[in-house]
Amino acid sequence: MDKKEAGQSRRDFLKLAGTAAPAAVAAAALAPDSAEAAEATGEGMRKTEHVKKYLESARF
């Protein structure tokens, strides 16, 4: 690999990283947080049969 090609690919990577980070932050800010939504409605985890079995098996 030529040194010039390696430098160009590094620059391309840094350009992409510089634009991807703000996009990821914006997407995270716009997406509703499911934990907050469940807390606000008071629903939480539904105690279905498979959830009860898991909780029983996870006890110490």
N, CA, C and O atoms as a GROMACS GRO file, in nm:
protein
  240
    1MET      N    1   0.085  -0.119   0.000
    1MET     CA    2   0.000   0.000   0.000
    1MET      C    3   0.089   0.124   0.000
    1MET      O    4   0.189   0.130   0.073
    2ASP      N    5   0.055   0.218  -0.078
    2ASP     CA    6   0.130   0.342  -0.088
    2ASP      C    7   0.095   0.431   0.030
    2ASP      O    8  -0.018   0.429   0.080
    3LYS      N    9   0.194   0.509   0.076
    3LYS     CA   10   0.169   0.597   0.191
    3LYS      C   11   0.060   0.699   0.160
    3LYS      O   12  -0.020   0.734   0.247
    4LYS      N   13   0.057   0.746   0.037
    4LYS     CA   14  -0.042   0.845  -0.003
    4LYS      C   15  -0.183   0.787   0.007
    4LYS      O   16  -0.275   0.856   0.052
    5GLU      N   17  -0.201   0.662  -0.033
    5GLU     CA   18  -0.332   0.599  -0.025
    5GLU      C   19  -0.376   0.581   0.119
    5GLU      O   20  -0.494   0.600   0.151
    6ALA      N   21  -0.283   0.546   0.208
    6ALA     CA   22  -0.316   0.527   0.349
    6ALA      C   23  -0.359   0.660   0.411
    6ALA      O   24  -0.452   0.663   0.492
    7GLY      N   25  -0.291   0.767   0.375
    7GLY     CA   26  -0.326   0.899   0.428
    7GLY      C   27  -0.463   0.943   0.382
    7GLY      O   28  -0.539   1.002   0.459
    8GLN      N   29  -0.496   0.914   0.258
    8GLN     CA   30  -0.627   0.952   0.207
    8GLN      C   31  -0.737   0.873   0.276
    8GLN      O   32  -0.841   0.929   0.310
    9SER      N   33  -0.716   0.744   0.298
    9SER     CA   34  -0.822   0.667   0.362
    9SER      C   35  -0.840   0.711   0.507
    9SER      O   36  -0.952   0.710   0.559
   10ARG      N   37  -0.732   0.751   0.572
   10ARG     CA   38  -0.744   0.802   0.709
   10ARG      C   39  -0.824   0.931   0.712
   10ARG      O   40  -0.909   0.952   0.799
   11ARG      N   41  -0.798   1.017   0.615
   11ARG     CA   42  -0.872   1.142   0.608
   11ARG      C   43  -1.020   1.117   0.582
   11ARG      O   44  -1.107   1.180   0.641
   12ASP      N   45  -1.047   1.023   0.492
   12ASP     CA   46  -1.186   0.989   0.463
   12ASP      C   47  -1.256   0.936   0.587
   12ASP      O   48  -1.372   0.969   0.614
   13PHE      N   49  -1.186   0.852   0.664
   13PHE     CA   50  -1.243   0.798   0.786
   13PHE      C   51  -1.273   0.910   0.886
   13PHE      O   52  -1.380   0.912   0.947
   14LEU      N   53  -1.180   1.003   0.901
   14LEU     CA   54  -1.202   1.112   0.996
   14LEU      C   55  -1.315   1.204   0.953
   14LEU      O   56  -1.389   1.255   1.036
   15LYS      N   57  -1.329   1.224   0.822
   15LYS     CA   58  -1.441   1.304   0.772
   15LYS      C   59  -1.573   1.236   0.805
   15LYS      O   60  -1.669   1.300   0.849
   16LEU      N   61  -1.576   1.106   0.782
   16LEU     CA   62  -1.698   1.031   0.810
   16LEU      C   63  -1.729   1.031   0.960
   16LEU      O   64  -1.844   1.048   1.000
   17ALA      N   65  -1.627   1.012   1.042
   17ALA     CA   66  -1.647   1.012   1.186
   17ALA      C   67  -1.695   1.148   1.235
   17ALA      O   68  -1.776   1.157   1.327
   18GLY      N   69  -1.645   1.253   1.173
   18GLY     CA   70  -1.686   1.388   1.211
   18GLY      C   71  -1.831   1.419   1.179
   18GLY      O   72  -1.894   1.499   1.247
   19THR      N   73  -1.885   1.356   1.076
   19THR     CA   74  -2.024   1.380   1.041
   19THR      C   75  -2.117   1.277   1.105
   19THR      O   76  -2.235   1.306   1.126
   20ALA      N   77  -2.067   1.158   1.135
   20ALA     CA   78  -2.152   1.053   1.192
   20ALA      C   79  -2.183   1.080   1.339
   20ALA      O   80  -2.294   1.050   1.384
   21ALA      N   81  -2.089   1.135   1.413
   21ALA     CA   82  -2.110   1.159   1.555
   21ALA      C   83  -2.226   1.256   1.582
   21ALA      O   84  -2.314   1.224   1.662
   22PRO      N   85  -2.231   1.371   1.518
   22PRO     CA   86  -2.345   1.461   1.541
   22PRO      C   87  -2.478   1.400   1.496
   22PRO      O   88  -2.582   1.425   1.557
   23ALA      N   89  -2.475   1.321   1.389
   23ALA     CA   90  -2.598   1.256   1.344
   23ALA      C   91  -2.648   1.156   1.447
   23ALA      O   92  -2.768   1.145   1.469
   24ALA      N   93  -2.557   1.084   1.510
   24ALA     CA   94  -2.596   0.987   1.612
   24ALA      C   95  -2.653   1.058   1.734
   24ALA      O   96  -2.749   1.011   1.794
   25VAL      N   97  -2.594   1.170   1.772
   25VAL     CA   98  -2.645   1.247   1.886
   25VAL      C   99  -2.784   1.301   1.856
   25VAL      O  100  -2.871   1.297   1.942
   26ALA      N  101  -2.805   1.350   1.736
   26ALA     CA  102  -2.936   1.402   1.698
   26ALA      C  103  -3.041   1.291   1.698
   26ALA      O  104  -3.154   1.312   1.743
   27ALA      N  105  -3.005   1.174   1.648
   27ALA     CA  106  -3.100   1.063   1.645
   27ALA      C  107  -3.134   1.018   1.787
   27ALA      O  108  -3.250   0.985   1.814
   28ALA      N  109  -3.037   1.018   1.876
   28ALA     CA  110  -3.062   0.978   2.014
   28ALA      C  111  -3.150   1.081   2.086
   28ALA      O  112  -3.233   1.046   2.170
   29ALA      N  113  -3.131   1.207   2.053
   29ALA     CA  114  -3.210   1.312   2.117
   29ALA      C  115  -3.355   1.309   2.071
   29ALA      O  116  -3.445   1.344   2.148
   30LEU      N  117  -3.379   1.269   1.946
   30LEU     CA  118  -3.514   1.268   1.892
   30LEU      C  119  -3.593   1.143   1.928
   30LEU      O  120  -3.716   1.145   1.929
   31ALA      N  121  -3.522   1.034   1.957
   31ALA     CA  122  -3.590   0.906   1.988
   31ALA      C  123  -3.643   0.909   2.131
   31ALA      O  124  -3.571   0.950   2.222
   32PRO      N  125  -3.766   0.866   2.152
   32PRO     CA  126  -3.819   0.862   2.288
   32PRO      C  127  -3.751   0.752   2.369
   32PRO      O  128  -3.721   0.645   2.316
   33ASP      N  129  -3.727   0.779   2.495
   33ASP     CA  130  -3.663   0.681   2.582
   33ASP      C  131  -3.770   0.588   2.638
   33ASP      O  132  -3.862   0.633   2.706
   34SER      N  133  -3.759   0.460   2.609
   34SER     CA  134  -3.863   0.366   2.651
   34SER      C  135  -3.869   0.353   2.803
   34SER      O  136  -3.977   0.329   2.857
   35ALA      N  137  -3.757   0.368   2.872
   35ALA     CA  138  -3.758   0.358   3.018
   35ALA      C  139  -3.837   0.475   3.077
   35ALA      O  140  -3.914   0.457   3.172
   36GLU      N  141  -3.817   0.593   3.022
   36GLU     CA  142  -3.891   0.709   3.071
   36GLU      C  143  -4.039   0.695   3.038
   36GLU      O  144  -4.124   0.733   3.119
   37ALA      N  145  -4.070   0.642   2.922
   37ALA     CA  146  -4.210   0.626   2.882
   37ALA      C  147  -4.280   0.526   2.973
   37ALA      O  148  -4.394   0.548   3.013
   38ALA      N  149  -4.214   0.417   3.006
   38ALA     CA  150  -4.274   0.316   3.094
   38ALA      C  151  -4.291   0.372   3.236
   38ALA      O  152  -4.390   0.342   3.303
   39GLU      N  153  -4.195   0.452   3.280
   39GLU     CA  154  -4.204   0.511   3.414
   39GLU      C  155  -4.317   0.612   3.421
   39GLU      O  156  -4.388   0.621   3.521
   40ALA      N  157  -4.334   0.688   3.314
   40ALA     CA  158  -4.437   0.791   3.312
   40ALA      C  159  -4.577   0.729   3.312
   40ALA      O  160  -4.668   0.783   3.374
   41THR      N  161  -4.595   0.618   3.243
   41THR     CA  162  -4.727   0.556   3.236
   41THR      C  163  -4.750   0.459   3.352
   41THR      O  164  -4.864   0.420   3.378
   42GLY      N  165  -4.643   0.421   3.421
   42GLY     CA  166  -4.658   0.329   3.534
   42GLY      C  167  -4.672   0.184   3.492
   42GLY      O  168  -4.704   0.099   3.575
   43GLU      N  169  -4.648   0.154   3.363
   43GLU     CA  170  -4.664   0.017   3.315
   43GLU      C  171  -4.553  -0.073   3.366
   43GLU      O  172  -4.580  -0.175   3.429
   44GLY      N  173  -4.429  -0.038   3.339
   44GLY     CA  174  -4.317  -0.121   3.380
   44GLY      C  175  -4.318  -0.254   3.308
   44GLY      O  176  -4.368  -0.265   3.196
   45MET      N  177  -4.262  -0.357   3.372
   45MET     CA  178  -4.255  -0.489   3.311
   45MET      C  179  -4.384  -0.566   3.339
   45MET      O  180  -4.432  -0.568   3.452
   46ARG      N  181  -4.437  -0.626   3.237
   46ARG     CA  182  -4.557  -0.708   3.255
   46ARG      C  183  -4.515  -0.844   3.306
   46ARG      O  184  -4.424  -0.906   3.250
   47LYS      N  185  -4.579  -0.892   3.409
   47LYS     CA  186  -4.544  -1.021   3.470
   47LYS      C  187  -4.615  -1.134   3.396
   47LYS      O  188  -4.711  -1.192   3.447
   48THR      N  189  -4.567  -1.164   3.277
   48THR     CA  190  -4.622  -1.277   3.202
   48THR      C  191  -4.559  -1.405   3.256
   48THR      O  192  -4.467  -1.400   3.338
   49GLU      N  193  -4.607  -1.517   3.209
   49GLU     CA  194  -4.561  -1.646   3.260
   49GLU      C  195  -4.411  -1.665   3.237
   49GLU      O  196  -4.341  -1.709   3.328
   50HIS      N  197  -4.361  -1.632   3.117
   50HIS     CA  198  -4.218  -1.653   3.093
   50HIS      C  199  -4.132  -1.557   3.173
   50HIS      O  200  -4.019  -1.591   3.208
   51VAL      N  201  -4.183  -1.438   3.203
   51VAL     CA  202  -4.108  -1.344   3.286
   51VAL      C  203  -4.102  -1.397   3.429
   51VAL      O  204  -3.997  -1.388   3.493
   52LYS      N  205  -4.211  -1.450   3.479
   52LYS     CA  206  -4.211  -1.507   3.614
   52LYS      C  207  -4.113  -1.622   3.625
   52LYS      O  208  -4.041  -1.634   3.724
   53LYS      N  209  -4.109  -1.708   3.522
   53LYS     CA  210  -4.016  -1.822   3.524
   53LYS      C  211  -3.871  -1.773   3.524
   53LYS      O  212  -3.786  -1.828   3.594
   54TYR      N  213  -3.843  -1.671   3.446
   54TYR     CA  214  -3.708  -1.617   3.443
   54TYR      C  215  -3.670  -1.560   3.579
   54TYR      O  216  -3.561  -1.586   3.630
   55LEU      N  217  -3.760  -1.482   3.638
   55LEU     CA  218  -3.729  -1.422   3.766
   55LEU      C  219  -3.707  -1.527   3.874
   55LEU      O  220  -3.621  -1.510   3.961
   56GLU      N  221  -3.783  -1.635   3.869
   56GLU     CA  222  -3.762  -1.744   3.964
   56GLU      C  223  -3.626  -1.810   3.944
   56GLU      O  224  -3.559  -1.843   4.042
   57SER      N  225  -3.586  -1.828   3.820
   57SER     CA  226  -3.458  -1.894   3.793
   57SER      C  227  -3.339  -1.803   3.824
   57SER      O  228  -3.228  -1.853   3.845
   58ALA      N  229  -3.359  -1.672   3.828
   58ALA     CA  230  -3.250  -1.579   3.851
   58ALA      C  231  -3.229  -1.549   4.000
   58ALA      O  232  -3.134  -1.478   4.034
   59ARG      N  233  -3.314  -1.600   4.086
   59ARG     CA  234  -3.298  -1.574   4.229
   59ARG      C  235  -3.176  -1.646   4.283
   59ARG      O  236  -3.139  -1.753   4.236
   60PHE      N  237  -3.116  -1.584   4.383
   60PHE     CA  238  -2.997  -1.644   4.445
   60PHE      C  239  -3.033  -1.702   4.580
   60PHE      O  240  -2.946  -1.757   4.648
   0.00000   0.00000   0.00000
